[in-house]
Amino acid sequence: MTISAVRLSFILVASIAVSVGAMAQSAPMSLQQVIDIAKARNPALLAIERNLQGVKAQEIQASLRVNPDMTFYGTNVTLPAQGASNPYAYSLQISRLMERGEKRRWRMDVAKATSEQTESQYRDQQRQTLFTVKQAFTNMLVAKATLTLARANLKDFARQLDINRERYVHGDIGKLDYERLDLQMAQFETDESNAEMNMATASDQLQTLMGVERPSTAFDIAGEIVPPSIPARLDELQARALATRPDFQAAQAAIRAADANVKLAFANGTTDPTLEGEFDRSGTYNSAGFSISIPLRIFDRNQGNKLTAKYQAQSNRFSEIAVRNQVLSDVSQAWAQYTTAKVISDRYNGHYLAEANDVLSIAEFAYKQGGLALLDYLNALQEHRTTALNALNAYGQTWMAIHQLSSATGTEIAP
């Protein structure tokens, strides 16, 4: 008895199970659960998140004002006082650099824009990491479905082989026919072994992305293998990408940081006077004074840094255009991949799988009744196996295209 259309459909659409070693659960993990764990435990994301916190701390540093300086000194304090000719003398001086040109304001703007840029870069790294997680999840989903299918095929063919062994023993079929059937068993056994290896590899890769130090064989997942339709248009997806893609937002933040850096460079070219107040005591006499120190910026007016900042700002504007074009291109390519993959997977889901089951059922019945040659039956068996595997691969490619489209738009587009 072959795999029926109902059974094959169950195998392809069934949920795929998993639990994570130390995080072992009674129920399989969904894609969203896997993503949540990856966000919380992926070491690469955690490292970038800590770096982001360090960059944000620079906003505090940029807002600090210049500290005043205090100088206190005394003279002749170790010598005996000899009246007015040699009195003890003490002096207290307090000075402070007075910044001009709104330097503090522009430092704060640079720090804030840099934090925004770094945060967008962190979210972009998260976007790329989660895309990799989704790919690994789909690989495991397809690997599990392939393993289930391989085991079912092997079990059904083993049953067929047992039946034909009895027929061979009773002389209903010849030795050549039986041995041809027996040789076909090697392919099904190989399919099962390869599927087991692929399943183990996919599981390890996914658990590693989730931050699991020692992947567990008990890990399992659950998800739909048949991909959904995406109710969207290309222009809508491109507009969504420009509004949400973190790498594009990082490029925009880089422009703001560069503009603030230009203003800071010009502010750093202004003269900052130093004001000083002084109190002196000599013997029994007290006195006070003040001074103003103004650097003469005759030669160094920060000319080089001003030009560098201007050119860097212009460079960032061109970079922002390049990123914008890349975002639109990413969405366009991902959309083309999705539409093509969806057409192929729909063909298998709506037509070829059922037809492959019909062909195999008819061929098997005809072979048992002696109305079909063994070679034709083996060909039908091979076509059925190939069609089922191609259907799984088509589903996997469509899911990959959906994940690519989600990553390209910076949003979750799967319904």
N, C-alpha and C positions, 0 to 999 in steps of 0.2 A: 504494500500500500504506500503510495507516494505522499509527499507533503501536500495537503489540500490547499486550495486557495484561501480558505478561512484560516488555516493554521499559519500559512506563510504571511498573511496579512497581520496576524497576531504577533508573529516574530518581529516583523519590521516596525510595527507601531508600538510594541510593548515598552514599558518603562524599563530603564536600565538601572540596576541597583548599585549602592556603595556606602561604606562607612570608613572613617579615617582612623587607623591605629589608636593613638591615645584619645582621639576625638570620636571613637566608635559610637555609632548611633544605631538605634533599632530600625530606623527608617532610612532609605537612601537619601542622598543629598541632591537638592535641586541646583540648577545653575546659579540662582541668586544666592543660595547659601554658600556655595563655593566662592562666589565673588566677594561676599561679605568677609569670609575668612581670609581670603587673599589680601583684601584691603587692610585687615588688622594685623596680619602676620607675615606678609611677604617682606623679607629683610631688605631688599633693594628699595621698596617704597618707604619702609621705616627709616632708612638712611637718608633718603631725600627729604622726608618730612622733618627730620631733625635739622638738616641743613637749612630748610626754610625757616624754622624757628630761630636759628642763629642769624639769618639775614634780617628777620623782622626786628631782632634786638638792636640792630644798627639804627632803627628809627629813633630809639631812645637816645642812643649816643649822638645822633645828628642834632637832636633838639637841645642838647646841653649847651649852656652858655660858657664863655671863657672864664676860667677861674682867676681871681685876683692873686697877686704875689705879695708876700709879706717878708720884709727883711728887718732883723733886729740885730744891732751890734753895739759893742761897747769898747772904749779905749781907756788905757791907763788904769784898768780896774785892778791890776795886780801890783801897782806901785802905790806907795804912800802918798796921800794927798799933800801937796805943798802950796796950799792956798790957791790964789787965782792963776798962778803961773803954771800949775800942773794939776787941774781938777779932774775928777772922774767925769767921763763923758759917755752918754748913751744916745742911741738914735733908733727910731722906729719908722720904717718906710713901708707904705702900702701902695701898690700900683696895679693897674688893670688895663689890658688891651681893649680898646673900644672898636669893635668891628663895624665897618661901614659897608654900604652896598647890599644890604639884606643878605649877607652871607648865610646866616643861620637859617633863614627862610628857604633859600635854595638848597642848602644841605638837607633840610627836612624833605623837600620835594624830591630830591634825588633818591634819598633813602626810601621814601614811600613808593615811588615808581619802581625802584629796584625790587622792593618786597612784592609788589604786584606782579612784576615780571617773573620773579622766582616762584611765586605761588602758581602762576599760569604754567610755568615749566614743570612744576610738580604735578599739576593736574594732567598735563600732557603725558608725562611719564606714567602716571596712573592709567591714562587712557590706553597707552600702548601695552602696558603690562596686563590690563584686563582683557585686551584683545587677544593677547597670547593665552590667557587663562581660558577664554571662550574657545579658542582654537583647540587647546588641549582637552577641554570638556567634550567638544564635538568629536575629536579623534577617539576618545575613550567611549563615547556613546556609540559610534560606528563600529569600533572594535568589539564592544560587547554584543551588539546586534549581529555582527559577523560571526562571533564565536557561538552565539545561540543558534544561528542558522547552520553553521558548520556541524555542530553537534547533532542537530535535528536531521540534517542530510545524512550524516554518518549512521545514525541510529536507523533511519528508514532504509538506507541502502543495505545495512547489515541484515535487516529483516528480509529484504528482497534476496540477498545472497543466501540466507538460510533456506528460503523457499526453493530457490533454484538448485541448491545443493541437494535437497530431497528429490527434486526432479531429475538431477543428474544421476543420483544413486538408483532411481527407479527407471532410468533409461529414457526419460522424456526429452532430455536435451543431451547433446554430445559433449565430449570433454573440451573441445575447442571453445564452444559457447560458454561453458561454465568458467573456464580459465580466463576468458576475456572479461567476464563479469568480475571475477576475483581480482584481476589486475586493476580494474577500475576502483577497487577499494583503496588502493594506495593513494589515489588522488584525494579521496575524502578524508583519509587519515592525515595526509599532509596539510590539507586545509584546516583541520582542527588544530594541529600543532602550531601552524603559523598564526592562527587566530589567537591561540593562548599566549603566544609570545608577544603579539601586537597588543593584546589586552594588558599584559603585565607592564609593557613599556609605556603605554599611554597612561596607565594608572600612576606609575612612578613620576612621570613628567608633570601630571596635574597636581599631585600631592606636593612635589617640590615647589611649584609655583604658589601653593597655598602656605608655604612656610613650614611644612612638615619635615623634621630632620631625618627621620627614618620612616620611609613610606611603608604602609601596611598592606598586606594582601586582603585584609578585610574591608578595605575602602570600596565604596560603591556609590553610584550616582543614579539619578532618575531624570528622564526628559523625553520629549517627543522626538522621534526620529524623522517623521515626515515634516518637512519645513512648511511654514505658513506663507500666505501671500502678503505682500507689503502694500498697503493702500496709500501710496504716495506718488508724487511726480518728481522728476529730476530737478526742476527749477525750485520746488519747495524744499527738497533736501539740500540743495546748494545754499539757499538762503538760511536754512537752519544751521548749516555748517559754519557759515560766516558769522553767525550770531553766537555760536557756542564753542567752536574749536579752540582749545586752550593754547595751542601753538600760535594761532593767529592773534589771540588776545595777548600772548607774551610779546609778540612783535609790536603790537600797538603800545604796550607798556614800555617797551624798550625805546620807542620814540619819545614818550613822555619823560623818561629818565634822561635821554640824551638832550632834550630841550632844556630841562632843568640844569643839566650839567653845563650847557653853554652859558646860561645865566650865572651859574656859580663861577665859571672861569672868568667872566667879565667882572664879577664882583670881587674875585680874588686879585684883580688888577688894580683895585682902589687902595688908597692909603689908609692904614689903620693907625691912629695915634695911640700912644700909651700915656695915660694920666697917672700921676704919682703924687701922693701926699706924704709929708714927712714931719715927724715930731722929734725934737732934739732936747736933751738936757745935759748941760755942762756945769758941773758944780751945783750951784744953787739957782742957775739961770735956765729958763725954759724958752724954747723957740719953736716955731712951726714954719713950714714952707711947702711949696708944690713945684711940680715940673710937668712939662708936656714934651713928649718925644715923638717927632713926626719923621718917618723914613722918607727920604727923597727918592721917589721912583723915577729916576732919570733914565736908567738903562733897562731895568727889568720891570716891565709892566704886564707880565704874564702873557706876552704876545704869542708864544708858541702853544701854550695850553689853550688859548682862545681859538686859534686856528684848528688845533686838533679836535676840540669839542665840536666845532662847526662841521668839520668834515665827517666826524662820527655820527652826528645827527643826520646828515644827508645820507650816509651809508645805511643807517637804520631805516630811513624812509624807503630806500630801494629794497631793503630786505623785507620790509612789510609787504611791498607789492609782490615780491617773489613768493612769500608765504601764502598770500591771498590766491595767487594763481595756482599754487600747488594744492591748496584746499579744494578749489573748484575742480582741478584735474583729478584729485583723489576720489571725489564724489562721483564724477562722471565715469571713471574707470570701474569703481565698485558697482555702480548702477548697471553698467554693461555686463559685468560678470554675473550679477544677480539675475538679470532678465534672461540671460542665456542659460544659466544653471537651472533656473526655475522651469523653463520650458522643457528641458531634458528630464528633470525629476517628475514633472507632471505627466510626461509621456509614459514613464515606467509605472507611476502610481495609478494612472487612469486607464492603461491599455496593456502594456507589455507584460506585466507581472501576471495578470489574469490569463493572458493568452499563453504564456509559458506553462502555467499550471494545466491548462486545457490540453496543450500539445503533449505534455508528459503523461497525463492521465490516459489519453487516447492511445499513445504509443505503447504504454505499459499494458493496457488491456489487449491491444492488437497482438503484442508480442506473446502474451500468455495464451492467446487463442491460436497462435501459429500463423497469424496473418501479417506479421512484420518481421523483417530480418533483424538479427541481433545487432548488426552494425547501425541500423536505423534507430533502434531503441537506445543504443549507447549515445548516438548523436543527439537524440532528444533529451537524454539525461544530462549531457554536457551543456546543451543550450539552456536548459532549465537552471542549472547551477550558475552559469555565466550571467544569465539575465538577473537572477536574484542578487548576485554580488554587484553587478553594474547598477542596480537600483539603489543599493545601500551606498555605493560610491557617489551616485548622483545626489542622493539626499544629503550626504556629507558635504559635497561641494556647494550645494545650495545654502546649507547652514553656514559654511565658511564665508560665502558671499554676503550673507545677511550680517554676520559679525564684522566683516570688512566695511560694509555700508554703515553700520552703527559707529564703528571707529572713525570712518571718514567724516561723518556728520557730527561726531562728538556727542551723540545722543543714543538712546536705546530705541531702535525702530521696530523691533520684533513685537507683535501684538501680544 
